[in-house]
Amino acid sequence: MNYLILAGIYDSGPTHWQSLWQRSDARFSKLAHSSWDHPDRQVWVSELEDCVQALGPQTVLVAHSLACLMVAHWCATTRQRVHGALLVFVPDPEGSNFPKDARHFGAVPLLRMSFATTVVSRDDDPYGSREHMARCADAWGSRLVPVSGLGHINAQSGLGEWPAGRAILDQVAHNPGT
């Protein structure tokens, strides 16, 4: 099994749980975008397409924030297959806190994904409501896992390797039908 880290806008940084997972497990690689600060949806989706093609269908996507929207746009256009995806905090492109540099990630495809997905949501994320994340999860055919008290689940949350998230990822990897 391969795990592909998909960080959001501005990258995840060295103390983010995604970076810690990558450093602690050789099965993890990370998609490096040509621009982290001014993401272009078409470029990001194309970069994801190339990376998945190289890694193959036994890949689990590990997306955070804006990268979740990239996965939705990619899934609507690709013929590539992956094993599954963990989508942590799907931001709302219509929300007041959504980054202006990423506004063209809007018009999020609400189509059932062709692989098993789990969406992790929370009720007070500044970038998207639990209702928005639940709508996306329902449309995508995703399992929805609500969490609370963790901030945006980024480096500032101080979660370290976020063991609870790793347990959710293990469920995605080993039980793709859930």
Residue pairs with C-beta under 8 A, 6 or more apart in sequence:
1 27
1 58
1 59
1 60
1 83
1 173
2 27
2 29
2 55
2 56
2 58
2 59
2 60
3 21
3 25
3 27
3 28
3 29
3 59
3 60
3 62
3 169
3 173
4 28
4 29
4 30
4 31
4 51
4 52
4 55
4 59
4 60
4 61
4 62
5 12
5 18
5 19
5 21
5 22
5 28
5 29
5 30
5 31
5 62
6 30
6 31
6 48
6 61
6 62
6 63
6 64
6 67
6 70
6 71
7 16
7 18
7 30
7 31
7 36
7 64
7 67
8 63
8 64
8 65
8 66
8 67
8 68
8 91
9 36
9 37
9 39
9 65
9 66
9 99
9 101
9 102
10 36
10 37
11 33
11 36
12 18
12 19
12 64
12 154
12 155
13 19
13 154
13 155
14 155
15 155
16 64
16 154
16 155
17 153
17 159
17 160
17 161
17 162
17 165
18 30
18 62
18 64
19 30
20 160
20 161
20 162
21 28
21 62
21 161
21 166
21 169
22 28
22 29
22 30
24 161
28 62
29 55
31 47
31 48
31 51
33 39
33 43
33 44
33 47
34 43
34 47
35 43
37 101
38 101
39 66
39 101
39 102
39 105
40 104
41 69
41 70
41 73
41 102
41 104
41 105
44 70
45 70
45 73
45 74
45 77
48 70
48 71
48 74
49 74
49 78
49 80
52 59
52 74
52 78
52 80
52 82
53 80
57 80
57 81
57 82
57 83
58 83
59 82
59 83
60 82
60 83
60 84
60 85
60 86
60 169
60 172
60 173
61 71
61 82
61 84
61 85
61 86
61 87
62 85
62 86
62 88
62 169
63 70
63 71
63 85
63 86
63 87
63 88
64 88
64 89
64 153
64 154
65 88
65 89
65 90
65 91
65 127
65 152
65 154
66 91
66 99
66 102
66 105
68 87
68 88
68 89
68 90
68 91
68 119
68 136
69 90
69 91
69 93
69 102
69 105
69 108
70 105
71 85
71 87
71 113
72 108
72 109
72 110
72 111
72 113
72 136
72 140
73 105
73 108
73 109
75 109
75 111
75 113
75 114
75 115
75 140
76 109
76 111
81 114
81 115
82 115
83 115
83 116
83 173
83 176
84 115
84 116
84 117
84 118
84 172
84 173
84 176
85 113
85 115
85 116
85 117
85 118
85 172
86 117
86 118
86 120
86 165
86 168
86 169
86 172
87 117
87 118
87 119
87 120
87 142
88 119
88 120
88 153
88 165
89 120
89 121
89 122
89 125
89 127
89 128
89 133
89 152
89 153
90 119
90 121
90 128
90 132
90 133
90 136
90 137
91 98
91 125
91 127
91 128
92 98
92 127
92 128
92 129
92 132
93 102
93 103
93 105
93 106
93 107
93 108
94 106
95 127
95 128
95 129
95 132
97 126
97 127
98 127
108 136
110 135
110 136
110 139
110 140
111 139
111 140
112 139
112 140
112 141
113 140
113 141
113 142
115 176
116 143
116 172
116 175
116 176
116 177
116 178
117 137
117 140
117 141
117 142
117 143
117 172
118 142
118 143
118 144
118 145
118 168
118 171
118 172
118 178
119 133
119 136
119 137
119 140
119 142
119 143
119 144
119 145
120 145
120 146
120 147
120 153
120 165
120 168
121 128
121 130
121 133
121 134
121 137
121 144
121 145
121 146
121 147
122 130
122 146
122 147
122 148
122 150
122 153
123 129
123 130
123 146
123 148
124 148
125 133
125 152
126 152
127 152
130 146
133 144
134 144
136 142
137 143
137 144
138 144
143 178
145 168
147 153
147 164
150 157
150 159
151 157
153 159
153 162
153 165
159 165
171 178
172 178
